[in-house]
Amino acid sequence: MSPVDVSQREHAVQDAATLTEVFRHTVETCSQDVALKCAASGRSVTWAEYGHEAAALADGFTSMGICAGDHVVLMLSNRAEFYLVDTALMLIRGIPVSVYNSPSIERLSYIFTHCGPVAVIVEDDVQLERARAAAAESGHHPRLVAIEEVTPRDDLVMLADLAATSPTDLAELAGHARAGDTATMLYTSGTTGDPKGVPLTHRNLLFAARTLTKRMGISLRGRRQLSYLPMAHIGERLATHYVHMFEGSEVTCCANLESFPEVLARTEPHMLFGAPRMWEKLYTRVQDLVAAAPDVPLHCHLETIGLGHIDIAIVGSAPLPRHIQEFWRSAAIPLADCYGQSETCGVGTWDPQDLVLGTCGKPFDGVEVAISDLGEILVRSEAVFAGYYRDPARTRMVLDFDGWFHSSDLGSLDPNGNLTVRGRVDDLLVPTSGHNVSPAPIEARLLQIPLVSHAVLCGSGKPFITALLVLDSEAVAKWAADRGWAERSPETLTTDSALRPAISCHIDNINTGLPGAERIKSFALLPGGETDWTPDTVLMTATGKIRRAQVLQRYAEIIESMYP
């Protein structure tokens, strides 16, 4: 593409009022570039093919009766068909509703009842049966569309059979949407209560994509991205769907987290978004490589695991231990914390060029961040949603008359505008001393202990602060093997006479930097092999946040034992 063409494309994209207009411009100007790759199948899709197939599906969805404003639930992993279906629905002003990959039947049933989808797109037999179970429980029976070959039934349509052979021209389809149309609806994973429907408009998401790409400072045109987190996660969706559409990048889809290390090494992305746990595991992987081959330059180890070309590295959802962030930045990977929610399209703060460690950086251009008198983080911008779907009461709790979104997060701003997140309003601990203790900063320090994977502070209504520490099963197994105890079970190691003192030493160091009322006086170790300590389970949300109330209930006896 000539410099003139590039300039024309940039102006067209910047002037676009909807994501569908952006999509059309990118299809026209990047037609022969690869848009999508599927790691599992090896399939590649050019932008021209993406445009043609999305238009064909748009006509197919129209033929099955899907109309503007209709909700369609997507039960899909990260694969090319997700992009095709999601974009096709936007082209006809339908509303794609992404759900996390393994929601409970109860939660899925709630979503069916709440948004009343006219159709559900499923991936395979497993998701098909989950959709049918949710339909039976909710009493709402949407049309079912399957991607892969599944057991045939009368209530089922195959996606391939829907695609029109001579689709409507993409330019015509792309002109249907309006800036105020809902482009997608995400359901928050939520640490408490029912999930909340978050409708996001084309205007919201275009603002978010524009301000994010401006802050990146480089073009992603033709550069590689890796899509592996659930597409119901606003960070993943913004980075590898809307920014991808905006920039004309190449996205490789990784449908299975078990294959993530292999796909990462093969893809060698230029941009990567992830939760702290992912960056921690990659850090451990690099440390193992360095220990095995200390004479090999660090950049060679980074290339081995697929991080040799990273230009943009983002960590979100929770704080990253400081020593791990320091390592990545010393390795020339500009990893920076971001702050945002589904309700703000994921854009609050992020500043990789001028990062102050321990903060989430400065607000994006066009985003205002303020701290209320109670210490709550407030956000205002064009990316802020208009309210929860069919839930005016909850909407009034988070949106005020001046347009500020009340995040329920506690935080502070330094003189230069860098945001530090200090926890959740609802998570404040109040021991009998009367002091307010925010657990998040202390838990972040506990996560720097090499053998710990999760930490939960306790102490409301108690005389002092205690901690539940979940052991990192891989790190503890290696620790035990190094001492000739490879046969020991995780349960027995929680009471090991050598392990507890090793962790206690770290806690003593943490306590030296804390005021007396915040110091940890006792701790309990929990084995790390339990599946409940993984995302989208009883104890954790789909985005990896701890469900504190459930943890305190589950381990009530252990907590009480720390207060003799």
SEVEX-63963 format. One line per field, with one value per residue (C-alpha): x, y, z. Coordinates in nm, 4 decimals, padded with zeros to 6 digits. Example, Ala and Ser with C-alpha at 12.3 -4.5 7.8 and 13.67 -1.06 7.14 Angstrom:
<pts>
c1 <- c(01.2300  01.3670);
c2 <- c(-00.4500  -00.1060);
c3 <- c(00.7800  00.7140);
</pts>
This chain:
<pts>
c1 <- c(00.0000  00.1401  00.1826  -00.1135  -00.3324  -00.2224  -00.3107  -00.6506  -00.7243  -00.6259  -00.8518  -01.1410  -01.1056  -01.0742  -01.3852  -01.5939  -01.8938  -01.9400  -01.7299  -01.8901  -01.7615  -01.4152  -01.4414  -01.5342  -01.2397  -00.9969  -01.1317  -01.0941  -00.7432  -00.5890  -00.7720  -00.4836  -00.3285  -00.3947  -00.6598  -00.7086  -00.5218  -00.6466  -00.3710  -00.5593  -00.6670  -00.3976  -00.6654  -00.5807  -00.8366  -00.7462  -00.9289  -01.1065  -01.2241  -01.3231  -01.5391  -01.7013  -01.7767  -01.9121  -02.1445  -02.2595  -02.3387  -02.5135  -02.7537  -02.7924  -02.8824  -03.1348  -03.2904  -03.3422  -03.5275  -03.2643  -03.3449  -03.1911  -03.1766  -03.2066  -02.9672  -02.7639  -02.5551  -02.2111  -02.0820  -01.7552  -01.3865  -01.1195  -01.1525  -01.2089  -01.5808  -01.6195  -01.4968  -01.7104  -02.0278  -01.9746  -01.9059  -02.1929  -02.4343  -02.3065  -02.3620  -02.7358  -02.7534  -02.7948  -02.6397  -02.3799  -02.3687  -02.0450  -02.0353  -01.7365  -01.6371  -01.7659  -02.0405  -02.2567  -02.5925  -02.7526  -02.5649  -02.6295  -02.9980  -03.0055  -02.8537  -03.1080  -03.3925  -03.2433  -03.1653  -03.4012  -03.1729  -03.3390  -03.0478  -02.7442  -02.4304  -02.2538  -01.9211  -01.9635  -02.1710  -02.0515  -02.1680  -02.4819  -02.5883  -02.5112  -02.7269  -03.0121  -02.9862  -02.9954  -03.2923  -03.4786  -03.4044  -03.4937  -03.7947  -03.6543  -03.5835  -03.3754  -03.2787  -02.9563  -02.6774  -02.3714  -02.0279  -01.8810  -02.0465  -02.2767  -02.5512  -02.8296  -03.1588  -03.4648  -03.3947  -03.0454  -02.9036  -02.5461  -02.3586  -02.2149  -02.5679  -02.6644  -02.4008  -02.5452  -02.3764  -02.4185  -02.4075  -02.5163  -02.2386  -02.0335  -02.0479  -02.4275  -02.4339  -02.1739  -02.3903  -02.6818  -02.5438  -02.5677  -02.3214  -02.5702  -02.6511  -02.5426  -02.2482  -02.2125  -02.3304  -02.0975  -02.2035  -01.9770  -01.8406  -01.9114  -01.7728  -02.1252  -02.4820  -02.6178  -02.4104  -02.4912  -02.5521  -02.3237  -02.4380  -02.1606  -02.2341  -02.0349  -01.9599  -01.8271  -01.6047  -01.4740  -01.3628  -01.1922  -01.0137  -00.8995  -00.7630  -00.5873  -00.4199  -00.3133  -00.1515  00.0261  00.2226  00.2839  00.0776  -00.0305  -00.0956  00.0261  00.1662  00.0809  -00.1554  -00.2586  -00.6189  -00.6484  -00.8546  -01.2351  -01.3904  -01.6330  -01.3306  -01.3326  -00.9523  -00.9264  -01.2224  -01.0950  -00.7357  -00.7828  -01.1198  -01.1939  -00.8329  -00.7592  -01.0434  -00.9234  -00.5578  -00.5611  -00.3425  -00.3053  -00.4675  -00.3861  -00.6634  -00.5699  -00.8828  -00.7253  -00.5222  -00.3288  -00.1731  -00.1013  00.2769  00.3189  00.0996  00.2758  00.6154  00.4898  00.3058  00.5718  00.3192  00.3997  00.1208  00.0103  -00.2506  -00.2749  -00.3675  -00.0908  -00.0931  00.0010  00.2944  00.4028  00.4062  00.6068  00.8492  00.8953  00.9494  01.2244  01.3886  01.3951  01.5556  01.8152  01.8970  01.9391  02.1497  02.2950  02.5427  02.2710  02.1712  01.8372  01.6894  01.7416  01.5357  01.2656  01.2613  01.2320  00.9026  00.7707  00.8400  01.1212  00.9115  00.6897  00.6314  00.3168  00.2658  -00.0342  -00.1301  -00.4830  -00.7496  -00.5254  -00.1901  00.1282  00.4000  00.6534  00.9629  00.8062  00.7175  01.0693  01.2121  01.0053  01.0899  01.4592  01.4251  01.3057  00.9436  00.7443  00.4922  00.2561  -00.0543  -00.3815  -00.7014  -01.0506  -01.3793  -01.6383  -01.8495  -01.5713  -01.4820  -01.1614  -01.0066  -00.9237  -00.5478  -00.2357  00.0976  00.3738  00.6046  00.6170  00.5317  00.5698  00.6047  00.3306  00.0750  -00.1615  -00.0314  -00.2099  -00.5594  -00.6007  -00.6543  -01.0165  -01.0610  -01.1089  -01.0220  -01.1033  -01.1039  -01.4160  -01.4102  -01.4487  -01.1453  -01.3447  -01.2113  -01.4438  -01.4136  -01.5763  -01.5365  -01.7164  -01.6358  -01.8532  -02.1690  -02.5217  -02.6393  -02.6949  -02.9441  -03.2872  -03.1437  -03.2094  -03.1488  -02.7932  -02.7370  -02.8239  -02.5659  -02.2773  -02.3670  -02.4283  -02.5934  -02.2565  -02.1643  -01.9126  -01.8870  -01.8426  -01.6083  -01.6310  -01.2497  -01.0396  -00.7458  -00.5321  -00.3691  -00.0144  00.0706  00.1410  -00.1929  -00.0724  -00.3406  -00.2772  -00.5541  -00.5843  -00.8648  -01.2427  -01.4773  -01.6634  -01.3401  -01.2284  -01.1400  -01.2252  -01.0598  -01.1665  -00.8983  -01.1311  -00.8732  -00.9799  -00.7478  -00.7489  -00.6448  -00.5407  -00.1988  -00.1006  -00.2237  -00.0166  00.2944  00.2048  00.1851  00.5535  00.6332  00.7597  00.5588  00.2230  -00.0338  -00.3286  -00.3641  -00.6742  -00.6512  -00.8950  -00.9727  -01.3013  -01.4399  -01.1282  -00.8446  -00.5794  -00.5143  -00.4511  -00.4000  -00.5032  -00.2215  -00.2833  00.0325  00.1543  00.1416  00.4154  00.6526  00.5959  00.6464  00.9817  01.0711  00.9928  01.1783  01.4897  01.4842  01.4240  01.0561  00.9018  00.6583  00.5061  00.1447  00.0456  -00.1725  00.1167  00.3423  00.1033  00.2149  00.5777  00.8211  01.0555  00.7965  00.6132  00.9286  01.0337  00.7045  00.6989  01.0313  00.8768  00.5780  00.8078  00.9738  00.6345  00.5219  00.8193  00.6745  00.3203  00.1532  00.0796  -00.2932  -00.2196  00.0458  -00.0241  -00.0159  -00.0960  -00.1421  -00.2800  -00.1524  -00.3917  -00.2929  -00.2896  -00.4200  -00.7903  -00.9772  -01.1852  -00.8802  -00.9030  -01.1032  -01.4811  -01.5290  -01.6891  -01.3989  -01.2897  -01.4576  -01.3977  -01.1443  -00.9498  -01.0827  -01.1341  -01.4904  -01.4016  -01.7333  -01.7257  -01.3640  -01.4413  -01.7390  -01.5527  -01.2577  -01.4411  -01.3090  -00.9491  -00.9845  -01.1260  -00.8343  -00.6001  -00.7761  -00.7203);
c2 <- c(00.0000  00.3422  00.6216  00.8006  00.4904  00.4484  00.8104  00.7767  00.4594  00.6199  00.9190  00.6924  00.4797  00.7834  00.9401  00.6210  00.6338  00.2577  -00.0549  -00.1909  00.1092  00.0498  -00.3157  -00.2282  00.0121  -00.2462  -00.5191  -00.2897  -00.1653  -00.4789  -00.7306  -00.9705  -00.9485  -01.2319  -01.1338  -01.4567  -01.7792  -02.0813  -02.2544  -02.5845  -02.6248  -02.4211  -02.2266  -01.8746  -01.6106  -01.2960  -00.9701  -01.0138  -01.3606  -01.2281  -00.9610  -01.2034  -01.4705  -01.2186  -01.0760  -01.4265  -01.5097  -01.1750  -01.2669  -01.6139  -01.4752  -01.2434  -01.5386  -01.7218  -01.4228  -01.2437  -00.8718  -00.5488  -00.5444  -00.9223  -01.0879  -01.3886  -01.5757  -01.6911  -02.0047  -02.0117  -02.0445  -01.8331  -01.9350  -01.7709  -01.8453  -01.6252  -01.3249  -01.4131  -01.4590  -01.1567  -00.9266  -01.0696  -00.9908  -00.6338  -00.5942  -00.6629  -00.4635  -00.7790  -00.7927  -01.0660  -01.1724  -01.3455  -01.5733  -01.7265  -02.0667  -02.2766  -02.0940  -02.2992  -02.4109  -02.1914  -01.8823  -01.9631  -02.0123  -01.6715  -01.5100  -01.6811  -01.5539  -01.2071  -01.1154  -01.3545  -01.4536  -01.5494  -01.7802  -01.9433  -02.0252  -02.3307  -02.4843  -02.8572  -03.1290  -03.0294  -02.6689  -02.7835  -02.9941  -02.7070  -02.4744  -02.7257  -02.7721  -02.3950  -02.3634  -02.6341  -02.4725  -02.1210  -02.2142  -01.9970  -02.1931  -02.0025  -02.1380  -02.3415  -02.3028  -02.5315  -02.4784  -02.8268  -03.1537  -03.2471  -03.4986  -03.3959  -03.2776  -03.1001  -02.7923  -02.7459  -02.5459  -02.5817  -02.2535  -02.3598  -02.4104  -02.0532  -01.8745  -01.7127  -01.8072  -01.4563  -01.2251  -00.8641  -00.6174  -00.5463  -00.1702  -00.1839  -00.4012  -00.1894  00.1190  -00.0166  00.0276  00.3518  00.4906  00.4478  00.0856  -00.1787  -00.3544  -00.6213  -00.7122  -00.8649  -01.0244  -00.9359  -01.2343  -01.0624  -01.1541  -01.1435  -01.1747  -01.2432  -01.1418  -00.7969  -00.7302  -00.4536  -00.3192  -00.1381  00.0780  00.1355  00.4844  00.3422  00.0839  00.3104  00.5622  00.2845  00.1449  00.4898  00.5997  00.2647  00.2685  00.6296  00.5429  00.2406  00.4785  00.2231  00.0758  -00.2876  -00.3085  -00.6552  -00.7236  -01.0340  -01.0692  -01.3770  -01.4306  -01.6816  -01.5347  -01.5716  -01.3185  -01.2212  -01.0556  -00.6881  -00.6708  -00.9594  -00.8421  -00.4852  -00.5799  -00.8704  -00.7907  -00.4191  -00.2929  -00.5759  -00.4487  -00.0913  -00.1610  -00.4469  -00.6757  -01.0537  -01.2489  -01.6109  -01.7860  -02.0261  -02.2164  -02.4275  -02.2816  -02.6070  -02.5352  -02.1695  -02.2104  -02.3907  -02.1440  -01.8468  -01.9802  -02.0371  -01.7055  -01.4698  -01.1880  -00.8184  -00.7409  -00.9533  -00.8920  -01.1139  -01.1497  -01.1545  -01.5341  -01.5680  -01.3273  -01.5059  -01.8445  -01.7030  -01.5503  -01.8917  -02.0490  -01.7989  -01.8522  -02.2279  -02.1728  -01.9389  -02.1897  -02.4678  -02.2574  -01.9571  -01.8739  -01.8245  -01.4571  -01.3650  -01.2535  -01.6065  -01.7496  -01.4918  -01.5952  -01.9605  -01.8977  -01.6558  -01.3194  -01.2076  -00.9565  -00.8021  -00.4285  -00.3938  -00.5897  -00.5310  -00.6816  -00.6401  -00.7752  -00.7624  -00.6237  -00.7966  -00.8661  -00.5853  -00.8043  -00.9809  -00.6539  -00.5249  -00.8368  -00.8009  -00.4352  -00.5073  -00.7668  -00.4898  -00.6060  -00.2906  -00.4608  -00.2100  -00.2423  -00.1143  -00.0227  -00.0591  -00.2447  -00.3863  -00.0792  00.1511  -00.0656  -00.1512  00.1950  00.3828  00.4158  00.2738  00.4408  00.2084  00.4906  00.6741  00.4003  00.4438  00.0935  00.0009  00.2156  00.1626  00.4735  00.7863  00.8097  00.7542  01.0629  01.1687  00.9737  01.1455  00.9651  01.1102  00.9925  01.0527  01.1782  00.8136  00.7089  00.5439  00.5528  00.7363  00.7221  00.9395  00.9201  00.8382  00.4730  00.4578  00.2551  00.3949  00.1423  -00.2245  -00.4093  -00.4252  -00.3205  00.0477  -00.0022  -00.1264  00.1395  00.4167  00.2727  00.3096  00.6046  00.9529  01.2523  01.3973  01.0871  00.9438  00.5667  00.4617  00.1633  00.0356  00.0260  00.2168  00.4132  00.7236  00.9538  01.0828  01.4457  01.3369  01.1611  00.8015  00.5745  00.3263  00.0735  -00.0148  -00.2690  -00.2910  -00.0823  -00.3973  -00.5787  -00.3412  -00.5254  -00.3646  -00.5496  -00.4736  -00.2023  00.0026  00.0587  00.0226  -00.2264  -00.2578  -00.6171  -00.5798  -00.4091  -00.6572  -00.9529  -00.8255  -00.8404  -01.1909  -01.3012  -01.2143  -01.5142  -01.7687  -02.0617  -01.8794  -01.8610  -01.6924  -01.4911  -01.3856  -01.1552  -01.2054  -01.0102  -00.8161  -00.8191  -00.9978  -00.8737  -00.8937  -00.9678  -01.3211  -01.4715  -01.7750  -01.8674  -02.1074  -02.2887  -02.2846  -02.6572  -02.6463  -02.4345  -02.6443  -02.9692  -02.8370  -02.7173  -03.0647  -03.2461  -03.0354  -03.1707  -03.5310  -03.5273  -03.5719  -03.8329  -03.5956  -03.4893  -03.1193  -03.1739  -03.2990  -03.0172  -02.7542  -02.8545  -02.9263  -02.8121  -02.6657  -02.5073  -02.2989  -02.1287  -02.0468  -01.8680  -01.7161  -01.5491  -01.3747  -01.2630  -01.1175  -00.9089  -00.7912  -00.6999  -00.4701  -00.2337  -00.2347  -00.0349  -00.2377  -00.2799  -00.4224  -00.6756  -01.0442  -01.2243  -01.5754  -01.7621  -02.0919  -02.2838  -02.4442  -02.6974  -02.5479  -02.8427  -02.7722  -02.6877  -02.4306  -02.2016  -02.1622  -01.8989  -01.9295  -02.1538  -02.1296  -01.9326  -01.7253  -01.5231  -01.5878  -01.3033  -01.4490  -01.2269  -01.3963  -01.4369  -01.3267  -01.4106  -01.7665  -01.8123  -01.6914  -01.9266  -02.2279  -02.1924  -02.0540  -02.3258  -02.2771  -01.9007  -01.9425  -02.1697  -01.8734  -01.6851  -01.9012);
c3 <- c(00.0000  -00.0960  00.1603  00.0007  00.0370  00.3988  00.4732  00.3040  00.4993  00.8294  00.7618  00.6588  00.9717  01.1986  01.0428  01.0655  01.2984  01.3398  01.3710  01.0547  00.8571  01.0034  00.9058  00.5467  00.5113  00.6481  00.4191  00.1178  00.1965  00.3511  00.1318  00.0641  00.4097  00.6535  00.9073  01.1031  01.1680  01.3603  01.5547  01.5799  01.2162  01.0439  00.8567  00.7366  00.6408  00.4474  00.5075  00.1720  00.2752  00.6168  00.4530  00.2080  00.4692  00.7212  00.4546  00.3575  00.7200  00.7671  00.4876  00.6376  00.9792  00.8170  00.6350  00.9656  01.1045  01.3125  01.3147  01.4388  01.8182  01.8567  02.1019  01.9889  02.2466  02.1293  02.3044  02.1138  02.1906  02.0216  01.6582  01.3201  01.3314  01.6376  01.4398  01.1374  01.3431  01.5672  01.2719  01.0670  01.3496  01.3722  00.9964  01.0427  01.3698  01.5758  01.9224  01.9851  02.3495  02.4449  02.7476  02.9207  02.7897  03.0778  03.2690  03.5012  03.3632  03.6293  03.5082  03.1428  03.2212  03.3898  03.0799  02.8529  03.0713  03.1109  02.7497  02.5677  02.2777  01.9502  01.8707  02.0297  01.8309  01.9755  01.8919  01.9434  02.1095  02.4574  02.4231  02.2433  02.5413  02.7790  02.5700  02.5683  02.9452  03.0007  02.7660  02.9564  03.2934  03.1792  02.9695  02.6897  02.3726  02.1154  01.7737  01.7908  01.5350  01.5429  01.3898  01.4056  01.3067  01.5922  01.6560  01.4124  01.5619  01.4254  01.6387  01.4960  01.2035  01.0779  01.0377  00.7018  00.5672  00.6533  00.4460  00.1343  -00.1934  -00.3401  -00.0394  -00.0250  -00.1020  00.2109  00.1541  00.1674  00.4796  00.6578  00.6201  00.8221  01.1747  01.3726  01.6256  01.9081  01.8248  02.0738  01.9091  02.1760  02.5228  02.7795  03.1048  03.3950  03.5819  03.9129  04.2554  04.4007  04.2742  03.9281  03.6250  03.4863  03.1171  02.9867  02.6472  02.4582  02.1557  01.8388  01.9730  02.3020  02.1359  01.8598  02.1205  02.3170  02.0106  01.8991  02.2353  02.2867  01.9447  01.9969  02.3309  02.1737  01.9534  01.6769  01.3950  01.4169  01.0429  00.9421  01.2900  01.4877  01.7838  01.9804  02.0906  02.3750  02.6605  02.6499  02.4133  02.6906  02.8565  02.7569  02.7435  02.4975  02.2951  02.2648  02.1826  01.9428  01.7868  01.7730  01.7638  01.5193  01.2996  01.3451  01.2626  01.0113  01.2212  01.1976  01.4817  01.5623  01.7549  02.0346  02.1356  02.4099  02.6964  02.7271  02.3880  02.4705  02.5268  02.1943  02.0032  02.1635  02.0565  01.7024  01.6670  01.8095  01.8609  01.8569  02.1054  02.4006  02.6700  02.9762  03.3402  03.6036  03.6275  03.2609  03.2936  03.6132  03.4382  03.1473  03.3981  03.5618  03.2191  03.1374  03.4768  03.4135  03.0714  03.2196  03.4951  03.2381  02.9989  03.1858  02.9093  02.6477  02.6021  02.7558  02.4242  02.2897  02.5746  02.5038  02.1388  02.2438  02.4227  02.1582  02.3219  02.0952  01.8998  02.1680  02.1209  02.3322  02.6546  02.8795  03.2135  03.3450  03.5836  03.8934  04.0143  03.8987  04.1583  04.1281  04.0890  03.7912  03.6206  03.6857  03.5225  03.2052  03.1654  03.2214  02.9433  02.7056  02.7182  02.8051  03.0324  03.1924  03.4096  03.2695  03.4507  03.3082  03.3326  03.0960  03.1766  03.0472  02.7463  02.9288  02.8911  03.2087  03.2479  03.0807  03.0145  02.8894  02.7779  03.1105  03.3572  03.7306  03.8739  04.1164  03.9342  03.6415  03.4689  03.3522  03.2001  02.8275  02.6128  02.6477  02.9721  03.3067  03.6293  03.9699  04.3311  04.5400  04.8981  05.0041  04.7999  04.5192  04.1621  03.9208  03.5403  03.2737  02.8940  02.5702  02.6401  02.9525  02.8967  02.9378  03.1961  03.2740  03.0568  03.2217  03.5590  03.6388  04.0115  03.9637  03.6979  03.9448  04.1847  03.9377  03.7094  03.8459  03.6799  03.5767  03.3777  03.6246  03.6511  04.0136  03.9980  04.3588  04.3442  04.5953  04.4636  04.4596  04.2053  04.2430  04.1489  03.7901  03.7509  03.7856  03.9308  04.2104  04.2766  04.6448  04.6479  04.6454  04.8575  04.9616  05.0518  05.3274  05.6465  05.9805  06.2708  06.6282  06.6416  06.4182  06.1440  05.7798  05.6103  05.2310  05.1571  04.7908  04.8380  05.1094  04.9045  04.6119  04.8323  04.9489  04.5861  04.5521  04.7735  04.5174  04.6576  04.6772  04.3952  04.5732  04.8929  05.0867  05.3863  05.6752  05.9905  05.9857  06.3393  06.4633  06.6855  06.4107  06.0434  05.9160  05.5716  05.3715  05.1335  04.8459  04.7446  04.3852  04.3097  04.0438  04.2524  04.5645  04.3704  04.2462  04.5970  04.7360  04.4561  04.5194  04.8750  04.7757  04.8702  04.5270  04.6595  04.9182  04.8531  04.8447  05.1528  05.3671  05.2495  05.3907  05.7400  05.6529  05.9203  05.6573  05.4273  05.6865  05.8180  05.4606  05.4003  05.7484  05.6731  05.3713  05.5781  05.8439  05.5729  05.4449  05.7969  05.8507  05.5902  05.7297  06.0088  06.3199  06.2492  05.9019  06.0000  05.9440  06.2777  06.1518  05.8249  05.6968  05.3951  05.1483  04.8800  04.5312  04.3343  04.3896  04.0700  04.2624  04.2566  03.8794  03.6847  03.6505  03.9528  04.2965  04.4430  04.1416  03.8698  03.5022  03.4986  03.7909  04.0708  04.4063  04.5323  04.8836  05.0497  04.9159  05.0271  05.3789  05.3978  05.2557  05.4936  05.7995  06.0327  05.9197  05.9629  06.3139  06.4038  06.3515  06.6343  06.9447);
</pts>
